Amino acid sequence: MSEKITIDYSYTFPFITENDINEHLKNALDAMKTLEEGTGAGNDFIGWRDLPQKMLSSSELKEIIEVANEIYEKADIFICIGIGGSYLGAKAVVESLLHPFYNTLPKNERIGPKVIFAGQNISGRWLEAVLEEMDRVDSVYVNVISKSGTTTEPGIAFRNIKQKMEKKYGKIEASKRIIATTDSKKGALRTLANTEKYRTFIIPDDVGGRFSVLTPVGLLPIAGVGIDITKLLKGANEASSYCKDKDIATNPSLTYALIRNILLNKGYHTEILVNYEPCLHYISEWWKQLYGESEGKNGKGIFPASVDFTTDLHSMGQWIQDGQRFIFETTLNIEKELSSLKVTSDKEDLDGLEYLAGKSYDEINKKAMMGTLVAHYEGKVPNIVVNIPELNSYYLGQLLYMFEKACGISGYMLGVNPFDQPGVEDYKKNMFALLNKKGYENIKNNIEEKLKKLPQGKITK
Ligand code: PA5
């Protein structure tokens, strides 16, 4: 077992060759140099590169831990409000490291607060359930997170949750239980936080949403449920150092960016991130946002998809094995076993499964992974394997940083600005117009005309 994240790309041959690697390596190294020297497009959003080290030596880390400890000790429920980059990183780490049924554990076994995410959708049904939960307990803390401070989903969710908090505790106590993470100066959330005298944490100007997991955006929610964020940052810091190597044998971010771009050049334009542990589901969701928003622009980019195996082998397995050949997989392999649970023996063997008795579930899962790797490889699906020595906060910190750095390199290799997201504004304009927001009148007429042409035009009524 290694002590760092490593990439094994043996299963990408012969779909790619050593010649391809030699040919594209310079491009990858140039892209890395551009990123490190800060000379590329979007270079006002590369503050995430040295965040781990900065955070570890900052007084802010202490403040985050202090507030998180208060939440951990006093809250029955900790509600984290945010969407996209203001939610996925925290959700990914929390789900990866907490007990699979954490929120339903008896209080004495859980110790920390239940954690509930809100504002990541516009579902009234979801928010109603969150508000109901608030009625069931004595102590609620809220962390509302928005860099712009103007995002609709968390904005409206916070309206209802704020009102409920004020009803439950009175304005003054509510304001002590609400923590806002936002811009230092601008945005409606900043104005609100200043007016209501909430405690606040700042999202640095030079860190974009999807790269913000190691700022207070991710760190407060993660620490609020008792996860060691110092270890997470130390892991990320370690990765930030080995991800500077110019050698693909020792720098997994360089290797990963290089191999996936070679595959793209060969027509493999869809990447499926694969895991074999359900708790990693949200690591994939975080990764999809990171790569999707960073690379999918100007008609370019690898489409990021994900599956949870072995569950999805029973739904998507057929397609991956045998469907159109434009996909490659990236498999997350946790090297150290997570559980020692073994299959029990049943001598009658009516189910014919006695051959598995005494074997650990993790061992069987690993064999499923190996069998699948070979099957998919033989089905002409190239596979990159990301080896993670152990599932803990230290290695998750390494993994998150490795993927971030690779994303920057990969975006520059593709020739896009990996740090903007102009495309996400389009649906918002239409939605605002349809909701009669001031200033969107012209768009409204236009979009209503377009909607009439669709069979679903009736939905405007
Ligand atoms: O990566 C991004 O920039 C986005 O996903 C944002 O994080 C998301 O839209 C939420 O934005 P905000 O934090 O401004 O509410």
Boltz pocket constraint, residues with backbone or C-beta under 6 A from the ligand:
constraints:
  - pocket:
      binder: B
      contacts: [[A, 83], [A, 84], [A, 85], [A, 86], [A, 145], [A, 146], [A, 147], [A, 148], [A, 149], [A, 150], [A, 151], [A, 154], [A, 208], [A, 209], [A, 210], [A, 211], [A, 293], [A, 421]]
      max_distance: 6.0
